[in-house]
Amino acid sequence: MKPQDRFTDARHAKAFRDLNQAVALERTGLLAEAESAYAKVIESNPQYFDALHLYGLFKFKRGQLSDAIRLVAKAHKLNPGSLNALNSLGVMYAHLKNYEQALDAFNKIIRHNENDVLALSNKAQCLNELGRFQETVDVCNKILSLDKFKLDAYLARGAALLELKDHEQALSNYQKIVGFNQTHGLGWCGTGNALYRLKRYDEALAAYDRALSIKSDLENAWLGRGNVFYDLKRHDEALAAYDKALSIKSDLENAWLGRGNAFCDLKRHDEALAAYDKALSIKSDLENAWLGRGNVFYDLKRHDEALAAYDKALSIKSDLENAWLGRGNVFCDLKRHDEALAAYDKALRLDPDLEYAEGLRLHTKMHLCDWTNIEGDISQLLSNLRNQKPLIPFVLLSIPSSPMEQLQCAKGFIARQRSFPAPLWRGEIYSHDRIRIAYLSSDFNEHALASLIAGLFEVHDKARCQVFALSSGPSQNSPMRQRIAGAVEHFIDVRDKSDQQIAELIRRLEIDIAIDLNGLTSGGRSNVFARRAAPLQVNYLGYTATMGADFIDYIIADPTIIPQEQFASYAERVVWLPDTYQVNWKRRISEQGRTRRECDLPDEAFVYCCFNNPYKILPDIFDIWMRLLRAQQTSVLWMLDAHPTTCANLRQEAEKRGVSANRLVFAPRAPLPEHLARHQHADLFLDTLPYNAHTTASDALWSGLPVLTQIGQTFAGRVAASLLNAIGLPELITHSRHEYESLAVELTLNREKLSNIKEKLNKNRLTMPLFNTALFARYIEAAYAAMYQRHQAGLPPDHIEIQPITTSG
């Protein structure tokens, strides 16, 4: 029935004419007049269906959604059979993001006509917004069975397939669109999105460029370009692309999200938080913006805020695997390893291929001494490495691996993590009276590294070296931090600076040699060095492996640590110091030591000791320790108190091997002077492999406790041997598990031999090079001078060997 057929009297005919006039006014752009005309029709004819519906659509176009819905709902109530009114209601509810109500309206239409393509298309859009992606695909398949040229259905299906991570099918889907219409900008944009997810970055950029050649203001194509550049760590280009997208559509939340992610990578934390907040002001349930906030707070070590942000993200999307990964990282920092393991397990259940998660999970299990399927886990990790899957390099140090495998792992990690800005130092030759040396570390607090390096800072030759300490870690008012700050000429807190700002500072200071004391450990700022902030850049002390980076020129070592035949396994040029690579100093030992009883040790027991971190303990070395305890019934094993689950697991493993759990004694954490003093109650320090005792070996030796080690293949597994050589006790270095166990048995049974070794140790610790900090400083300064002289002469970095010098003290 035509509208005019409903009017049989003059009043209704006038209403019809007035409505047509309102429509005409709207079409000619006379909106105020149209508004008035619609209102007069409704005022005179409040039950006029067409007027209510058309006036509602007018209000909808003007953005007055509540008025629009009220009018169209009233129209629908007058004529429940009107599918047009139902469709309008659904569209309006969708604009209000009331997707369930919108879906209800479209479903009513589909129940009336299951082949209504418009209603099916609108339903698909709602399902996508509700995250019901498989249903979207099913509905789109239905639409395309009715009309194979319905390009909107391809777009909706492609978006759903991307969310379902069926990227190949999504690509095929979008290619159908551009196959039908080569000038379909959204089709090319979708093609770019699928290629981006498949990490086919060059092709993705080409697709986005094709989209923009068709429609230069297609904001999502600019967004896509930003995402590609972000993945490629081309942050400046990423930010430029996001900015272009936002210049077209200022409320594009994912472009704000992308800016936040780029700033987070660049350690521009304040800008990152501001960008995430902007994204959340547009879309408060944007889970990845909450994830980003969590990542920033984790970087800043604001753990409570990080957890709150990750939890918020998970309250929106419970299967957001990277939020579970973030929770795991925070719990690891807090040494809540059982909670970390649970979080990593959840992340891997959601995405078995999640980057870095498998290695982090294994490392956490090792912190807990949870050796369930440990051999299988290690084998899988090494298999992943061979298949070029990304791993955290530090994890590899504590599992059986070769120097070449560690190089491969580090190279892959650096390639994924580094940004590629222009180098700040561009070949200039500085001319200074003294060599300017900058040490960058996040650990200038109460930390093992600080306890070693502080002594070097105090004895550096100020006439030869101008020393800068750049602190990128938390600012704790600790005695160690104060000591370091007082020992160097320039102590600069850079924790709130971005990588670029720190690199610019190093360049502005004209630093000759920049030392990375973190390397690829937690808190490291390798992207400072990636910017080539100084002419010479060195990996030293904090990370006992190659960094695999072409921007690190040298690694400080010694002939024991890196034998010449292993040079090819290091990306850096190797600097050999005489004696040992590790700086040490004569630390204060408390004179108020506790008795054995006060340390929970039996008076007459033979005390084996290992104060290494528990993640360094592997089942094969623990097997040896338990055999020693079984053979010597009056012996105990003394270890550092750790997480309660770790101690429980070790006790359980002892029981499995026929050793009473109470023969494992756990020492609580103590200030360093007291910790050193209690070493006197141990008889023999049993080292671990493949990750040796490092600072803990120095502690034991300085305290007069012999360290029994097995030398390994890698840097991390050769440190204890280096220290023993430097203190004149090579007889405590073994070369196989059998030799290690045999010597442990011999030293247990032959107390005279052990006593002689202790006597030799107590003499050598005061006379041999290991704890001669001043001598060490001369060696490392000679190394710096050799690097510097090569550079000043225009020569590239090369391997350097520092010759021993004669000294009297």
C-alpha positions, 0 to 999 in steps of 0.5 A: 500500500502506498502512503497516500492510500492510507489517507482518505480525508483532507487532514491526512492528505495534508499530513502526507504533503507536509511530510513530503515537504519536510523530506524535500527540505532535508534533501536540499540541506535546509536542516533547520526548516526540515526539523521544524517541518517534521516536528509539526507533522508529528505534533499534528499526527502523533500516530503517523508511522512514516513521519515517526520513522522518517523523523527518527532517521533525520535525528539519527543522521544529526547524531541525536541517537536517543531521540532517534531511537525513541521515535523509531521505537514508537513507529515500530510499536505502531507497526510491528510488522515493519522490517524497515523500522526494525532494521533502523532500530538495529542500526541505531542500537549498533551505533550506541554500541548496544550490540545485543539489542541491535542483534535482537532486531536483526534476528527478528528480521531474519526470522521473517526472511532468512535470506534478507541480505541486509539484515544478515550483513548488519548481523555479521557486523554486530557479531564481530563487535561482540567477539563472536567471530566464528558466528560472523564467518558462518553468517557471511558464508550464508550471505555469500551463498546468496550473493557472491559479489557482496563485498561488505560480507567479504570485509566482515568475514576477513575481519573475523578470520583475522581475529580467529588467527586464520590469517591465510584464509583471511588473505584469500578472502580479501584477495577475492575482494580486490579480484572483483574490484581492483580499486577497492581501497578497503579490500587492499587495506584488509589484504595488508592486514592479513599480510601483516599478521603473516609477517610478510611485511614488504607485501603488507606495505605494498598493499597499504600503499595500493589502498592509499593510492586509491583513497589517500585518507584511508585512516586504517591503511595508515594505521596498518603501515604504522603497525608494520613499521612498529613490528620492524622496530622502525619507530620513527616511521611508525609514529609518523604513520600513526600521526597521519591516521590520527590527522584523518580520524582523531579518535582512532583508538588503535592509532593511539594504541600504536603510539603508546606501544612505540613510545613504550619500546623507546622507553618514553614512558610518560608519552606511552602512558599518555597515548594509552590513556587517550586510547582508553578515553575513546574506548575504555575496554580496549584491552591492549591499551590496558596491556600496554599500561601494564608493560610500562609499569613493569618497565618502571618496576611499579609492580602493583600498578602493572598487575592492576593493569594486566588484571584490567586487560584480562577482565575485558579479554580473559584469553589475552595471552600477553597479559598473562605473560606480563603477569608472569614477568611481574611475579618473577620480579617479585620472586613469586615464582609459583604464581609466575609459573601459573601465569606462563602456563596460562599464556602458553595454553592460549598460544603455544607459540607465544614469543619468549614464553616457553623459555621464561616458563622453563626458567621459572620452573628452574627457580622452583627446582621443579624438574618435571619433564626437565630434559624434555623442556630443555630439548624442546627449547633447543629445538625451538632455537634450531628452528629460529624461534625467539628465546630470551638469551639469558635462559640459555645460560643455565641449560646445557648449550654451546657458545655457538647456540648462545650466539645464535640465540643472542643474534635473534633476540637483538634482531627482534628487539633493537630499533634502527635509528641513525647512529649518534656517533658518526666517526668523529675522533675526540681529543680528551686529556683523559679517556672518558668511560661511561658505565651504564647499569640498572644495578647500582644498588644492593646487587651482586654486580654492584658489590663487584664493580664498586671496588673498581670505581674506587681505584680507577686511575683518575689521572688516566680515566674520567669515569661516569656511572649512568644509573638506569635502575631504581633509585634506592638510598642504599649504602651501595648506591651511595658508595658508587656515587661517591667513588666516581666523578660523575654519577648520573641518574638516567632511569627516567630517560628514554633510550634515545635521551641516554644515548644523546647524553653519552654522545653529548658528553663525548664518551670514548668508551661506553660499558654495558654492565647489563647486557641481555639481562633484565633491566638492560638498555641495549637499544642505547648502544644500538644507537652507537652512542660512543665510538667504542662499546663494550660488554662487561661483567653483567652478562656472561655471554656474547650479546650477538650485536654488531654495535658491541665492539668488545667483550672483557674476558680472560684465556680461561673464560674464552679460549681462542678456539671459541672466538668465532662464537662471539660477535664481539672482539675478545679482550683477554685480561691476565688472571681473571676477567672478574673484578673483586675487592676485599670485602668486610667480613663480620666479626660477629659471626653466628655459631653453627647451632645458630645457623641450624647446622649440626656441630659435627657434620661435614657441611657441603655448601652451595649458595648459588641461585636455585635455577642453576641447580640441575638434576644431574648435579643434584644426583651427585650431591645426594650420593655424597650425602648418602656416602657420608651419613654425618654430612649436610647440604647447606643452600640459600633459603629461597621460595618455599616451593623451591625448598619443598621441591628440593627436599622432595627430590632428596627424599626420592634419592634416599636422603632425608629432607632434614639434611638439607639446610636453608640459610636465610638471606643476610647482609653481606658481611654476616653472609661472608662470616657464616661461610666459615661453618662450611667445609666445601663449596660445591659448584653448579654447571652449566652455570657456575658460581660467579659472585657466590664463588668470589664470596666463598673464596674470600671467606676462605671456603674452597670451591669445587667446580667443573669447567664447562663449555660456555662463558657462564660455565667457566667463571669459577675456573677463572677465579680458581686460577687467579687465586692459585687453586687449579687443583679444584677445577675438574673436567668431567662429572666423574672427576668432580664427584671423585674429587668431592669424595676425596676431599670429604674423606681426606680431611688433611688434603682439604685442610691443606687446600684451605690453608693455601686459600687463606694465604693466596687470597691475600697475595694472589691477583684475584682480590688485588683490585688495584692490579685489576684496575691497571689491567682493565685500564690497559685494555681500555687504553689499547681499545682507545689507541686502536680507535685513535689510529683509525684501526677497527676493533680487534682481539686484544691480549693484556700482558701480566705485569709484576707487582708487589701487592 
